[in-house]
């Protein structure tokens, strides 16, 4: 059905709105001041505009007083839906236009407000208004936060699940078909090239300066957008800016040195040793205060632990892996390592005090956690210039019943991701006990990366494989805890 849109006020806002909507609405732009039309188009008389408006979509310019009931009455018709928008620079005029328009029957009636006080006045008479300055400020704030990306405001859930980026020459996805990107929890929804819209398919390739509209998990999308836009790794900044050590037994210089290397080679801002004595402390202890007591955090089970840790803005937490006795594994469902991983909203590195890493060891299985772990492994690999060894452990063939061609399918999505980002990937396949075989592959100079589910129990009969490996591995183990959503 044809929709009539009447816009009162031929300033920059009114003209831009009218121009954008003229192809889908019968659009009429009014202003009482003939000078307002000087730089827009050749004005026409009101009578001619109204004559030509019926049954035709197009932008018509009319010299008329939008605050007049007679004028608004003449523009309203019961034969087609009619909307009204007040965009003049005067609050009182906009208020009167909206009041009259609502009485006459325009629906919806919208207005542009200059401040929150004006918004409140419009709200009092049941009019929807748009605070332009606040809208611009919000858009700029979101664009700065996400490195120049454009985030639509008021679209979808409003949580940043839509994002528009422009590809630069360093983007790793240039000239590659979209089907090779192996998207996980995100998609390319549209491509804008040379003012043309391209609805993407699997064979669509991306070019430099393309504007790409992404849709996906708002927690993941900022990282994905940086990958696609610049090709630069982000770890650990997608979780937080800092590396934080938890030195349970007092100052642990070997662990702190490994943590400092993470800062050096990653995108982390700084190293913070300990979580401070107050919930707001963000500074590392001074050298003279670096006693054993300075580094001992409160109990993992205390109320203050979570708030103190969060105040340090951790992107990764570094800790020693606690030991658990056989009796604890039998009767205790949640050890300290389980509690720590579940309470941190970031990866936890169970450190061995290594000076450097030679490769990343990445176990894979049929679990949907594989992609989470692979994305982080690739990010770290690109920063540290490390190859990845992917290890797959299946039950013996006579137990699993798997055919030979079915034994290696878990690694294929990871292989495609590595190809996309030019990361070297090796692959080993084993049969037997997963924990034993992973530990057999691990060397003292590896960085072993594993993912686990939030709230996963770790008992003797149902072990949390990631935490069991972290306690026994000869190398440092980075554990990602994936929440249910």
LUMBA-125495 format. One record per atom (N, C-alpha, C): residue in three letters; x, y, z. Coordinates in steps of 0.001 Angstrom, whole numbers, plus 500000, padded with zeros to 6 digits. Example, Ala and Ser with C-alpha at 12.3 -4.5 7.8 and 13.67 -1.06 7.14 Angstrom:
2
ALA513190494310507800ALA512300495500507800ALA513200496700507800SER512850497750507080SER513670498940507140SER512900500030507870
END
This chain:
485
UNK500846498808500000UNK500000500000500000UNK500885501246500000UNK500533502248499158UNK501289503498499113UNK501165504238500447UNK502279504800500898UNK502313505492502180UNK502713506945501935UNK501934507872502465UNK502254509291502315UNK503026509770503539UNK504146510445503300UNK504976510995504370UNK505074512507504181UNK504631513255505177UNK504700514718505158UNK505778515156506144UNK506778515873505641UNK507888516337506472UNK507835517852506535UNK507747518384507743UNK507683519835507932UNK509064520325508363UNK509684521175507542UNK511009521702507837UNK512013521223506813UNK512431522108505915UNK513321521731504812UNK514780522012505132UNK515172521793506398UNK516583521902506749UNK517343520642506330UNK518552520512506808UNK519385519392506376UNK518795518048506803UNK518224517996508018UNK517647516735508484UNK516411516379507664UNK515485517333507522UNK514275517070506770UNK514559516667505338UNK515525517361504699UNK515845517056503309UNK516476515672503169UNK517381515322504081UNK518018514007504013UNK516989512884504199UNK516090513060505151UNK515053512049505377UNK514168511921504141UNK513743513061503591UNK512875513038502417UNK513555512369501231UNK514828512682501028UNK515569512104499902UNK515700510592500044UNK515970510123501265UNK516152508685501491UNK514848507903501319UNK513720508538501644UNK512449507811501668UNK511575508054500445UNK512017508902499537UNK511132509275498426UNK510832508105497497UNK511711507115497418UNK511470505997496515UNK510442505019497066UNK510221505038498387UNK509291504087498994UNK508034504751499541UNK507997506092499530UNK506835506819500058UNK506464507957499112UNK505206508364499149UNK504820509626498535UNK505263510727499505UNK506397511334499201UNK507045512223500167UNK506807513680499796UNK506382514453500785UNK506123515882500600UNK506918516656501646UNK507745517594501190UNK508591518376502086UNK508095519824502101UNK507689520293503286UNK507117521642503426UNK508039522554504218UNK508014523837503851UNK508670524857504665UNK508021526195504342UNK507841527029505362UNK507195528319505159UNK508156529334504534UNK509456529089504686UNK510483530019504188UNK510974529547502828UNK510732530333501770UNK511138529917500428UNK512655529798500296UNK513402530525501156UNK514866530416501099UNK515362529039501526UNK514526528298502275UNK514930526966502719UNK515113526018501549UNK514447526314500407UNK514518525438499249UNK515633525830498277UNK516335526913498587UNK517264527486497612UNK518287526474497108UNK518807525650498012UNK519861524710497617UNK519347523273497490UNK518026523096497505UNK517483521741497466UNK517022521359496062UNK516102522107495523UNK515566521818494192UNK514688522977493768UNK514219522938492554UNK513313524001492115UNK511976523852492808UNK511555524886493546UNK510269524767494237UNK509106524806493264UNK507993524250493712UNK506759524293492931UNK505658524797493830UNK504579525161493251UNK503476525668494067UNK502821524532494825UNK502184524878495948UNK501532523861496755UNK500440523152495975UNK499675523908495221UNK498568523290494493UNK499072522294493461UNK500129522641492741UNK500673521734491731UNK501248520490492387UNK501935520704493541UNK502521519546494238UNK501440518582494671UNK500341519110495230UNK499269518241495701UNK498584517549494537UNK498457518238493405UNK497846517620492234UNK498672516433491747UNK499973516608491740UNK500833515567491200UNK501159514475492217UNK500857514736493483UNK501230513783494524UNK500427512493494444UNK499149512593494137UNK498259511428494153UNK498765510351493204UNK498896509141493743UNK499245507977492928UNK500662507947492422UNK501501508836492908UNK502874508872492395UNK503859509048493527UNK504938508245493537UNK505989508397494550UNK506995509414494043UNK507390510343494892UNK508391511337494506UNK508497512407495560UNK509603513141495543UNK509840514201496512UNK509310515516495954UNK508340516097496644UNK507753517365496236UNK508043518435497283UNK508390519621496825UNK508724520724497718UNK507596521754497691UNK507133522139498890UNK505965523006498988UNK506243524149499955UNK505932525393499493UNK505979526535500397UNK504644526609501114UNK504655526275502410UNK503404526303503179UNK503746526282504656UNK502792526723505478UNK502979526793506922UNK502503525486507554UNK503456524683508025UNK503116523395508607UNK502447523483509955UNK502438524674510569UNK501759524824511865UNK500282525181511682UNK499832525262510428UNK498439525615510133UNK497584524345510038UNK496466524326510789UNK495558523183510705UNK495005523032509285UNK494726524156508617UNK494183524088507268UNK495159523389506322UNK496452523708506447UNK497459523086505579UNK497550521594505860UNK497631521230507139UNK497757519822507484UNK496503519036507106UNK495318519661507281UNK494063519020506867UNK494082518704505371UNK494621519640504580UNK494626519455503125UNK495567518334502687UNK496562518022503533UNK497534516985503193UNK497116515604503676UNK496146515564504557UNK495715514288505125UNK494597513679504294UNK494604512376504131UNK493558511671503414UNK493297510335504087UNK492027509912504043UNK491682508601504597UNK491981507477503612UNK492346507817502377UNK492534506805501340UNK493887506108501423UNK494817506666502143UNK496153506073502245UNK496749506418503603UNK497580505551504160UNK498223505872505442UNK499047507152505327UNK498942508004506310UNK499659509280506297UNK500498509425507568UNK501775509710507394UNK502679509949508520UNK503141511396508496UNK503538511886509667UNK503959513280509783UNK505252513345510586UNK506178514166510101UNK507441514348510815UNK507741515837510915UNK508028516302512146UNK508355517706512380UNK509856517846512575UNK510523518551511650UNK511984518699511710UNK512423520151511639UNK511559521084512011UNK511958522494511995UNK512967522742513120UNK513614523872513065UNK514593524186514103UNK513995524765515360UNK512661524955515393UNK512002525595516534UNK511176524566517300UNK511463524432518598UNK510758523461519419UNK509261523730519461UNK508860525005519662UNK507436525333519767UNK506695524991518480UNK507338525243517339UNK506698524921516063UNK506529523413515916UNK507571522659516257UNK507491521202516166UNK506397520650517081UNK506302521231518283UNK505302520769519248UNK503886521012518715UNK503668522199518120UNK502342522529517580UNK502016521648516368UNK503002521407515518UNK502800520546514342UNK502378519145514780UNK503080518614515797UNK502784517265516264UNK501405517197516920UNK501047518226517702UNK499747518248518375UNK498615518249517345UNK498760519111516342UNK497742519175515294UNK497692517889514480UNK498869517390514132UNK498926516172513325UNK498267514990514003UNK498469514879515324UNK497848513795516078UNK496334513941516105UNK495856515166516273UNK494408515408516286UNK493778515089514930UNK494474515426513854UNK493938515220512510UNK493898513730512164UNK494875512962512658UNK494872511517512384UNK496131510980511745UNK497178511807511591UNK498442511287511078UNK498979510212512037UNK499539509147511471UNK500070508066512299UNK501149507303511520UNK502386507275512022UNK502819507909513274UNK503141509379513081UNK503260510067514219UNK503712511454514240UNK505068511459514956UNK506094511980514298UNK507452511968514829UNK508010513387514882UNK509002513584515737UNK509609514916515852UNK511093514778516141UNK511829515818515784UNK513259515908516119UNK513390516812517332UNK514050516306518379UNK514261517069519614UNK515717517468519730UNK515957518656520295UNK517322519136520464UNK517944518697521783UNK517121518365522766UNK517651517990524074UNK516645517087524787UNK517061516589525946UNK516204515658526694UNK514954516341527249UNK515056517641527545UNK513884518361528036UNK512804518411526957UNK513222518712525715UNK512267518721524609UNK511673517329524406UNK512504516296524534UNK512005514930524400UNK510894514650525402UNK511109515120526621UNK510123514891527664UNK508798515593527327UNK508878516787526764UNK507668517519526376UNK506897516757525298UNK507612516225524313UNK506951515450523268UNK506333514180523855UNK507058513555524773UNK506564512328525390UNK505262512582526141UNK505147513768526739UNK503947514095527514UNK502686514159526657UNK502835514437525372UNK501658514467524501UNK501599513222523602UNK502405512220523949UNK502347510939523242UNK503023510926521900UNK504070511749521733UNK504779511841520458UNK506169511201520596UNK506539510386519623UNK507885509822519576UNK508848510859519016UNK509927511114519732UNK510913512098519278UNK512297511480519242UNK513158512087518423UNK514529511612518256UNK515469512721518680UNK516290512429519691UNK517280513386520171UNK518524513259519287UNK518674514144518322UNK519706514014517308UNK521108514036517921UNK521374514956518829UNK522716515056519420UNK523078513784520168UNK522124513236520933UNK522387512008521666UNK522605510845520714UNK521849510848519608UNK521990509785518618UNK523370509821517974UNK523823511005517618UNK525150511158517018UNK526239510774518024UNK526084511238519278UNK527077510925520305UNK527170509427520549UNK526020508764520579UNK526024507310520793UNK526702506597519637UNK526408507033518411UNK527008506394517249UNK528525506595517244UNK528989507810517564UNK530421508063517604UNK531095507259518703UNK530447507176519856UNK531006506407520965UNK531161504941520578UNK530142504370519950UNK530195502969519551UNK531230502760518456UNK531346503723517532UNK532326503591516456UNK533751503668516990UNK533991504582517953UNK535320504663518562UNK535649503391519334UNK534666502877520047UNK534868501669520849UNK535255500492519982UNK534694500419518768UNK534929499276517903UNK535790499647516705UNK536785500512516949UNK537849500798515983UNK537328501274514636UNK536374502177514655UNK535913502764513417UNK534787502031512737UNK534372500886513269UNK533240500173512690UNK531958500970512929UNK530992500785512042UNK529709501452512178UNK528707500465512748UNK528105500821513886UNK527114499962514513UNK525754500619514384UNK524812499978513689UNK523467500557513570UNK522841500774514944UNK522226501927515127UNK521596502260516401UNK520099501988516302UNK519554501330517319UNK518127501074517347UNK517683499978516400UNK518621499115515967UNK518300498019515064UNK518538496710515789UNK517682495720515549UNK517847494423516192UNK517661494526517686UNK518548493859518423UNK518467493873519879UNK519158495089520481UNK519867495858519656UNK520570497035520154UNK521789496706520990UNK522338495508520846UNK523481495076521650UNK524762494958520822UNK524741495474519597UNK525937495396518778UNK526020494126517970UNK524866493492517694UNK524884492257516911UNK524926492534515404UNK524879493825515029UNK525074494253513651UNK526245495217513602UNK527109495061512598UNK528288495920512515UNK528708496052511055UNK529029497277510649UNK529516497513509294UNK530981497926509346UNK531824497264508544UNK533255497565508506UNK533678497807507058UNK534793498501506893UNK535377498716505566UNK536706497961505502UNK536878497143504464UNK538070496308504351UNK539261497132503861UNK540417496890504463UNK541655497544504053UNK542542496524503350UNK543666496984502816UNK544502496105501989UNK545134494964502763UNK545226495097504104UNK545825494026504899UNK544812492964505323UNK543566493136504937UNK542544492168505342UNK542877490782504800UNK542793489748505628UNK543137488393505178UNK542042487739504333UNK540875488384504206UNK539772487749503488UNK539622488276502059UNK540497489179501630UNK540383489725500281UNK540541488618499243UNK539670488660498229UNK539725487750497077UNK539433486299497450UNK538904486064498631UNK538547484706499035UNK537024484557498998UNK536504483420498524UNK535054483203498580UNK534581483085500021UNK533390483575500273UNK532878483592501645UNK532760482199502231UNK532542481190501407UNK532408479831501927UNK533691479349502595UNK534831479999502307UNK536102479605502922UNK536330480249504278UNK535451481157504684UNK535677481864505943UNK535313481041507166UNK534560479954506990UNK534143479083508097UNK533555479889509246UNK532506480693508990UNK531947481528510065UNK531319480685511163UNK531509481130512384UNK530961480450513559UNK530348481500514467UNK529041481486514606UNK528280482451515396UNK528278483849514774UNK528576483936513464UNK528492485204512754UNK528327484918511264UNK527854485912510520UNK527672485782509079UNK527918487134508406UNK528288487080507129UNK528312488281506289UNK526915488443505717UNK526221489499506133UNK524822489691505737UNK524689490457504431UNK525627491370504155UNK525548492177502933UNK526917492769502636UNK527126493079501348UNK528368493725500909UNK527979494944500079UNK528578496098500378UNK528322497329499634UNK529596497702498878UNK529499497740497555UNK530677498005496718UNK530302499023495647UNK531026500134495603UNK530779501176494593UNK529307501591494578UNK528773501817495792UNK527382502266495959UNK526359501229495509UNK526803499992495340UNK525896498917494967UNK525787497914496111UNK524576497380496295UNK524352496336497297UNK524562494977496653UNK525387494147497300UNK525589492766496864UNK525046491854497956UNK524067491039497607UNK523567490035498538UNK524496488835498429UNK525273488537499474UNK526358487564499327UNK525875486118499254UNK526636485317498522UNK526480483867498502UNK527821483247498874UNK527893481949498879UNK529146481284499234UNK530282481572498284UNK529971481935497025UNK531022482197496041UNK531409483671495954UNK530713484538496690UNK531043485965496686UNK532437486186497260UNK533242486985496587UNK534568487350497090UNK534557488812497516UNK535409489137498472UNK535478490486499025UNK536684491222498469UNK536508492532498292UNK537565493368497710UNK537921494505498661UNK539097495079498441UNK539512496233499236UNK538492497356499096UNK538202498027500210UNK537245499133500315UNK535791498689500298UNK535536497386500221UNK534161496924500395UNK533678497286501790UNK532414497689501883UNK531776497845503193UNK530971496586503457UNK531292495909504545UNK530737494588504831UNK529860494674506073UNK528622494217505953UNK527705494189507085UNK527764492807507724UNK528178492772509001UNK528284491520509743UNK527132491405510728UNK526676490191510951UNK525661489924511957UNK526109488712512749UNK525938488772514076UNK526370487636514883UNK526342487925516365UNK526958487038517121UNK527039487128518570UNK527734488435518947UNK527064489341519682UNK527682490629520017UNK528948490494520855UNK529122489380521575UNK530354489174522339UNK531522488809521437UNK531215488238520283UNK532258487780519362UNK532521488765518242UNK531507489546517865UNK531582490344516650UNK532719491374516626UNK533032492073517740UNK534163493012517680UNK535474492347517283UNK535733491139517800UNK536955490418517451UNK536926489991515993UNK535799489439515553UNK535663489009514165UNK535860490182513221UNK535277491334513571UNK535377492493512691UNK536823492949512528UNK537606492874513605UNK539012493263513502UNK539800492265512670UNK539501490974512822UNK540120489967511960UNK539885490291510491UNK538614490519510167UNK538235490687508766UNK538685492039508231UNK538583493075509041UNK538905494430508577UNK540403494638508395UNK541183494249509386UNK542616494546509382UNK543504493312509282UNK542967492171509722UNK543792490977509766UNK544726490945510956UNK544505491780511967UNK545391491833513123UNK544826491014514277UNK545652490207514935UNK545183489430516097UNK544862490339517268UNK543966489889518142UNK543470490729519226UNK543706490161520623UNK544100488924520744UNK544217488300522057UNK545152489100522966UNK544785489323524255UNK543558488897524923UNK542519490008525041UNK542631491050524214UNK541813492237524419UNK540323491994524190UNK539971490903523511UNK538546490626523380UNK537923490246524713UNK538767489885525690UNK538280489558527030UNK538537490704528011UNK539648491386527860UNK540023492483528738UNK541440492925528415UNK541850494119528849UNK543142494672528419UNK544367494146529157UNK544206493575530358UNK545365493300531206UNK545615491816531423UNK546875491507531766UNK547259490171532229UNK547384490242533746UNK546662489398534464UNK546623489436535926UNK547139488121536484UNK548105488188537402UNK548621486973538040UNK547973486778539409UNK547719485540539748UNK547253485154541080UNK548354484280541686UNK549125484871542575UNK550303484194543138UNK549952483713544540UNK549329482542544593UNK548704482028545811UNK549678481826546953UNK550904481460546661UNK551879481168547704UNK552880482303547918UNK552552483475547460UNK553476484601547564UNK554127484882546223UNK555068485819546193UNK555698486253544942UNK556265485064544180UNK555844484903542940UNK556266483796542075UNK556896484413540834UNK558203484601540875UNK558879485341539813UNK558890484593538494UNK558982483262538529UNK558982482491537287UNK557639482631536569UNK556557482552537314UNK555239482712536719UNK555038484146536226UNK555532485117537007UNK555395486518536607UNK556167486803535319UNK557308486137535135UNK558085486334533915UNK557330485798532702UNK556690484632532864UNK555881484090531764UNK554715485022531453UNK554104485572532497UNK552999486509532300UNK553472487773531584UNK554673488253531923UNK555211489443531277UNK555476489191529799UNK555889487973529459UNK556090487630528050UNK554760487666527287UNK553684487279527951UNK552369487379527321UNK552042488827526974UNK552355489734527895UNK552118491157527645UNK552965491632526466UNK554206491191526434UNK555153491646525415UNK554720491250524008UNK554250490015523853UNK553968489506522522UNK552493489596522124UNK551639489974523051UNK550203490028522743UNK549744491472522689UNK548416491658522611UNK547827492990522593UNK547451493481523990UNK547916492793525025UNK547594493196526393UNK548229494538526716UNK547568495290527594UNK548057496626527957UNK549184496554528984UNK548989495756530045UNK549998495704531103UNK549810494464531957UNK550826494185532772UNK550792493089533739UNK550407493648535101UNK549450493004535745UNK549064493356537109UNK549282492125537972UNK550173492255538956UNK550471491123539837UNK549596491213541086UNK548659490299541181UNK547731490317542301UNK546497491115541971UNK545462490952542789UNK544203491627542490UNK543909492759543457UNK544919493152544224UNK544767494343545048UNK544047494078546353UNK544127495065547235UNK543537494932548565UNK542122495489548638UNK541720496235547589UNK540361496788547570UNK539734496467546228UNK538426496587546169UNK537696496243544949UNK537974497205543810UNK538551498386544114UNK538783499376543071UNK540248499518542712UNK541134498808543388UNK542557498941543112UNK542899498345541755UNK543610499114540921UNK544001498608539613UNK545519498658539434UNK546259498989540489UNK547692499151540375UNK548416497934540933UNK549476497547540266UNK550303496469540785UNK551000496942542057UNK551314496040543000UNK551999496436544222UNK553359497051543904UNK553771498005544715UNK555089498598544533UNK556157497575544878UNK557403497865544463UNK558487496909544684UNK558706496630546162UNK558625497668546971UNK558867497483548402UNK557726496728549085UNK556550496696548462UNK555426495972549037UNK555300494563548482UNK556246494177547639UNK556130492876546981UNK556509491735547914UNK555924491712549045UNK556113490613549990UNK555145489503549660UNK555288488398550334UNK554400487268550108UNK552938487664550299UNK552641488451551324UNK551272488830551620UNK550673489709550516UNK551509490460549801UNK551003491365548773UNK550341490615547634UNK550755489364547410UNK550283488633546246UNK549210487605546580UNK549020487303547833UNK548058486270548196UNK546644486828548103UNK545835486350547152UNK544476486874547004UNK543545486281548045UNK542375486868548205UNK541409486276549120UNK540937484927548596UNK540266484189549419UNK539776482872549023UNK538925482965547766UNK539086481971546889UNK538274481897545686UNK536781481893546002UNK536448481395547180UNK535049481227547537UNK534489482447548280UNK535321483480548475UNK534861484671549193UNK534081485587548263UNK533234486420548859UNK532431487348548072UNK533281488419547391UNK534415488766548005UNK535225489869547483UNK536108489449546314UNK536326488150546139UNK537261487715545101UNK536811488170543711UNK535550487901543373UNK535068488243542041UNK535142489726541746UNK534746490572542693UNK534748492017542457UNK536173492551542344UNK537087492027543158UNK538484492483543074UNK539124492079541750UNK538844490868541328UNK539413490413540059UNK538842491212538897UNK537550491431538892UNK536911492180537820UNK537455493604537721UNK537808494190538872UNK538319495567538880UNK539648495692538148UNK540380494582537981UNK541670494632537283UNK541524494517535768UNK540294494343535273UNK540025494233533836UNK540895493163533176UNK540821491926533650UNK541700490892533110UNK541273490419531725UNK542256490279530833UNK542030489605529563UNK542461488156529664UNK543349487896530614UNK543798486549530909UNK544291486532532351UNK543985485471533080UNK544444485288534457UNK545497484185534451UNK546625484441535116UNK547729483479535176UNK547838482945536592UNK547866481635536719UNK547902481005538036UNK548652479679537944UNK549065479154539077UNK549589477792539130UNK548415476817539204UNK548588475637538633UNK547537474626538694UNK547554473953540059UNK546464474011540820UNK546439473378542140UNK546372471862542016UNK546963471194542972UNK546911469732543000UNK545652469276543724UNK545140468130543315UNK543988467536543997UNK544333466094544360UNK544066465751545594UNK544332464388546041UNK543262463446545490UNK543560462151545596UNK542612461142545133UNK541298461268545897UNK541378461509547206UNK540174461627548020UNK539345462840547589UNK540018463955547280UNK539296465143546836UNK538548464883545525UNK539160464135544644UNK538502463840543375UNK537300462925543559UNK537339462106544611UNK536224461200544865UNK535039461942545472UNK535297462830546451UNK534199463428547219UNK533916464875546874UNK534871465599546264UNK534699467043546023UNK534438467297544550UNK533320467883544240UNK532942468117542844UNK533595469375542265UNK533907470343543114UNK534467471598542613UNK535769471912543336UNK536861471748542619UNK538150472114543175UNK538440473582542944UNK539623474029543394UNK539988475442543220UNK540107475818541752UNK540652474911540919UNK540799475228539498UNK539435475356538817UNK538482474489539211UNK537125474590538662UNK536495475920539046UNK536628476277540312UNK536044477526540799UNK536671478728540102UNK537989478688539940UNK538683479808539301UNK538225479984537859UNK538182478899537096UNK537791479005535685UNK536351479475535528UNK535475479028536418UNK534072479420536323UNK533845480869536741UNK534694481392537620UNK534482482753538113UNK535191483812537279UNK536117483405536426UNK536809484348535548UNK536042484465534236UNK535800485665533810UNK535148485878532506UNK536194486002531410UNK537283485238531549UNK538382485283530595UNK539150483972530684UNK540061483686529752UNK540859482466529830UNK541764482466531065UNK542080481279531533UNK543004481099532657UNK544218480314532152UNK545415480861532378UNK546646480170532020UNK547208479508533275UNK547231478189533295UNK547876477460534376UNK549347477309533982UNK550177478185534562UNK551543478391534091UNK552524477402534717UNK553576477115533959UNK554709476323534439UNK555973477159534535UNK555855478470534347UNK557022479338534435UNK557929479229533230UNK557349479076532022UNK558151478896530807UNK558666480234530289UNK559882480215529752UNK560450481426529161UNK559859481708527787UNK559514480650527062UNK558996480824525703UNK558195479583525318UNK557501479697524186UNK556748478570523650UNK557283478243522254UNK557318476963521934UNK557761476534520605UNK556594476247519661UNK555476475843520221UNK554307475554519399UNK553062475559520283UNK551905475602519626UNK550634475500520336UNK550075474102520111UNK549760473427521181UNK549170472092521111UNK547660472239521290UNK546900471813520289UNK545457472034520265UNK544716470710520119UNK544263470103521217UNK543458468886521110UNK542090469196520499UNK541591468293519658UNK540263468452519070UNK539471467167519269UNK538154467310519269UNK537264466175519434UNK535978466486518688UNK534936465720518920UNK533662465986518278UNK532902467127518956UNK533406467665520057UNK532717468707520803UNK532600469991519984UNK531504470736520212UNK531337472030519551UNK532234473105520151UNK533023472732521161UNK533972473678521748UNK535215473848520878UNK535379472961519884UNK536588472991519065UNK536843474349518438UNK535787474955517861UNK535970476213517140UNK536371477325518097UNK535790477342519296UNK536183478351520293UNK537684478270520558UNK538163477063520806UNK539582476875521107UNK540439477218519892UNK539988476821518699UNK540770477062517485UNK540904478551517196UNK539825479318517386UNK539887480755517128UNK540930481426518019UNK540954481040519291UNK541937481618520206UNK543341481140519864UNK543486479862519535UNK544803479318519182UNK545389480034517969UNK544559480291516970UNK545031480984515767UNK545431482413516092UNK544662483078516939UNK544993484450517339UNK546356484500518028UNK546584483587518966UNK547864483539519678UNK548985483144518730UNK548710482189517858UNK549716481734516900UNK550220482881516043UNK549340483749515605UNK549729484846514731UNK550524485905515484UNK550270486062516786UNK551036487041517566UNK552407486514517946UNK552473485258518345UNK553730484672518817UNK554527484004517692UNK553953483970516476UNK554593483317515328UNK554856481841515626UNK553818481146516091UNK553950479752516490UNK553128478850515576UNK553655477649515253UNK552833476670514545UNK551857476007515511UNK550834475395514958UNK549840474688515759UNK549894473203515434UNK549910472395516468UNK549764470948516310UNK548394470556516838UNK547546470065515951UNK546216469616516342UNK546264468116516620UNK545727467712517769UNK545768466318518203UNK544345465809518371UNK544033464721517695UNK542714464105517785UNK542871462702518363UNK542100462386519393UNK542165461078520040UNK540789460427519966UNK540721459282519309UNK539477458515519196UNK539609457211519964UNK538472456630520364UNK538535455279520924UNK539080454318519875UNK539626453175520273UNK540098452187519298UNK539003451855518289UNK539391451622517035UNK538431451415515955UNK537473450264516247UNK537975449208516919UNK537101448071517177UNK536033448397518226UNK536216449529518955UNK535210449976519918UNK534312451051519311UNK534940452039518636UNK534167453155518078UNK533372452748516848UNK533891451780516080UNK533217451376514851UNK533367452381513732UNK534250453376513895UNK534438454403512875UNK535242453859511702UNK534805454209510504UNK535579453881509323UNK536785454811509237UNK537780454403508474UNK539018455179508385UNK538761456606507916UNK537828456761506962UNK537567458101506420UNK536810458991507397UNK536263458407508471UNK535524459197509450UNK536373459633510640UNK537638459225510672UNK538448459439511862UNK538975460862511976UNK538997461605510889UNK539708462881510898UNK538806464084510597UNK537486463899510610UNK536615464994510194UNK536612466150511188UNK536952465893512471UNK536918466968513469UNK537925468071513180UNK539000467736512500UNK540058468723512287UNK539808469583511049UNK538879469211510194UNK538700469927508930UNK538287471392509116UNK537314471713509984UNK537004473148510177UNK538200473950510683UNK539018473334511516UNK540203474017512039UNK541235474196510934UNK541361473205510088UNK542295473316508967UNK541906474473508048UNK540605474625507797UNK540156475723506934UNK540426477080507577UNK540208477196508884UNK540504478450509575UNK541987478783509493UNK542820477787509693UNK544272478020509628UNK544696478450508226UNK544093477859507207UNK544404478266505840UNK543993479712505594UNK542864480089506160UNK542373481458505982UNK543360482471506530UNK543970482171507676UNK544873483116508324UNK546349482750508152UNK546614481844507215UNK547999481474506885UNK548785481025508109UNK548164480189508924UNK548804479633510115UNK549196478190509832UNK550444477849510165UNK550927476491509930UNK550239475512510876UNK549696474420510324UNK548977473425511120UNK549523472036510818UNK549894471318511866UNK550233469904511760UNK549135469119512475UNK549058467818512207UNK547949467037512741UNK548423465637513100UNK548103465229514323UNK548393463869514778UNK547100463203515236UNK546934461948514852UNK545756461189515267UNK546185460020516149UNK545445459826517259UNK545735458731518183UNK544463457971518499UNK544636456781518998UNK543537455995519542UNK543872455631520972UNK542859455691521857UNK543102455336523247UNK542505456335524218UNK543151456495525381UNK542685457400526421UNK543057458836526066UNK542060459756525955UNK542372461124525513UNK543385461829526398UNK543212461743527726UNK544126462446528631UNK545547461921528477UNK545678460605528447UNK547014460011528339UNK547683460392527027UNK546954460369525936UNK547557460652524636UNK547911462135524493UNK547079463004525046UNK547402464438524991UNK548666464718525796UNK548760464127526981UNK549948464320527815UNK551187463738527148UNK551013462672526389UNK552135462077525672UNK552682463017524603UNK551797463774523975UNK552225464719522935UNK552875465970523521UNK552465466356524725UNK552924467630525294UNK554392467587525674UNK555105468657525338UNK556494468824525757UNK556592470052526657UNK557761470235527271UNK557946471336528218UNK557856472703527558UNK558016472783526256UNK558020474076525567UNK556747474351524778UNK555715473566525006UNK554444473800524330UNK553575474774525121UNK552605475335524435UNK551477475993525076UNK550264475170524694UNK549700474487525663UNK548566473605525398UNK547282474383525619UNK546373474324524655UNK545157475122524729UNK543938474203524684UNK543072474338525700UNK541890473488525783UNK540674474311526194UNK539496473863525752UNK538241474510526122UNK537418473560526991UNK536659474143527894UNK535783473376528774UNK534462474127528900UNK533435473440529400UNK532135474068529591UNK532018474657530994UNK531355475789531084UNK531084476426532369UNK530278475472533253UNK530686475366534530UNK529961474531535480UNK530254473051535372UNK531224472679534534UNK531551471263534342UNK532106470678535624UNK531537469550536083UNK532046468874537268UNK533355468158536935UNK534186467958537935UNK535460467258537739UNK535613466217538844UNK535158465020538565UNK535225463944539548UNK536087462810539002UNK536352461847539831UNK537191460715539420UNK536538459953538272UNK535224459773538364UNK534527458975537365UNK534068459806536162UNK534026461128536307UNK533650462010535205UNK534578463220535199UNK535794463044534684UNK536792464113534783UNK536517465269533827UNK536903466454534260UNK536980467608533373UNK538324467494532669UNK538304467079531408UNK539544466742530707UNK540515467919530685UNK539994469130530440UNK540865470306530352UNK541609470528531669UNK540903470459532803UNK541542470709534088UNK542427469546534510UNK542022468326534169UNK542875467174534488UNK544211467283533743UNK544146467685532464UNK545377467871531688UNK546193469026532251UNK545525470111532643UNK546243471271533177UNK547032470917534429UNK546509470016535242UNK547218469640536467UNK548406468722536197UNK548369467977535089UNK549394466959534861UNK550374467294533746UNK550056468262532895UNK550893468550531732UNK552242469110532141UNK553291468803531374UNK554620469353531664UNK554765470801531210UNK553779471324530495UNK553849472681529938UNK552693473518530460UNK552705474779530134UNK551615475669530505UNK550362475324529698UNK549210475459530355UNK547943475105529722UNK546981476292529812UNK546500476753528678UNK545532477833528628UNK544141477220528517UNK543274477536529478UNK541935476944529543UNK540889478012529248UNK540052477749528261UNK538920478620527931UNK537670478001528535UNK536915478776529273UNK535646478316529821UNK534518478933529025UNK533716478092528392UNK532666478559527488UNK531326478519528223UNK530703479677528336UNK529406479776529008UNK528318479164528140UNK527164478821528745UNK526102478143527987UNK525601478914526773UNK525622480282526828UNK525078481045525696UNK526100481192524579
END
